[in-house]
Amino acid sequence: MNELKYLKWDSIFFKKKVFELNVFEKTFNKNKLKYNLIQSNVKLMEKEKINYLEKEGFHLEELNIEFKKILEKKIDLDFKYKKAKEIDTKKLVEFSDFFKQSRYNIFGRKKVKEFYSEWIKNAILGEFDDVCFMIEKEMEVLGLVTLKDINSVQARIGLIVVNEKFQSSGVGKKLLKIAEKYCLDNNKKELFVSTQGSNLKAQNFYIKNGYLINEIGAWYYLLKEGKID
């Protein structure tokens, strides 16, 4: 049988019936299922799965480019930053406005903003990502980065975002260094970060800072009657 997983959190948050398809067999019958969205994430090299999804009416929504960096050298930072606390939540959730490119845009910009606000809140509390760091200057937040431990030697950047007023000023590079220092301080040797295939600016930024493409995935969506309503 196919494994269609009901995504409870997503469904409640977006107020839509959202499922994820993880197992691919000929028995899949979408006509008997009450859904708004069925999503599936496959590696770009998995041609049989991609062929299956396309035959079933799924469309390619977005590519997911995963980068990886092997961390070796000790990092000493010459700038100030801090771990975000609950008191910082109000000013940090404002950064949800800066997430323009997202595979969740099909739900509308308002819900996308709410989604990233919730992510930032949870990261500050250590309930989704494990930690959130921020850079401030004269009481204004320049940027933030969140991290989640994968295992004893690996970690992943969840969110990394720069205040639009400080784009191209080196803040992004500083946020990466904070993330890398966190890893090395916690004996982690590999750091992962992902971005959308359409976000060429972010991809070039990671490559410029020593990150290599580790894996390319594809998000496929099946919408009820071709729309999310």
Number of C-alpha atoms within 10 A of each C-alpha: 9 13 13 17 14 15 15 12 10 14 16 11 12 16 12 17 18 22 24 18 19 15 13 17 11 9 8 16 9 13 8 7 11 11 18 19 21 21 22 23 19 19 15 15 12 11 11 9 19 22 11 14 21 14 10 14 14 20 17 17 16 17 21 22 19 19 21 21 19 15 17 11 10 10 14 9 11 7 8 11 17 12 14 21 16 12 9 14 17 11 10 21 17 15 21 18 16 13 16 12 13 14 15 14 14 13 14 11 15 10 16 22 21 16 16 19 20 16 20 28 22 18 26 24 17 16 13 17 21 17 24 27 21 23 22 13 9 6 7 10 18 23 23 28 25 27 26 21 17 13 9 12 14 18 24 22 20 21 20 19 19 24 17 12 8 13 13 10 11 10 18 23 16 20 23 18 16 24 23 26 19 17 22 18 12 14 13 21 18 19 25 21 20 21 21 20 17 14 15 10 9 15 20 11 13 21 14 11 12 12 19 16 16 13 14 18 18 21 19 22 24 25 17 16 9 13 10 15 11
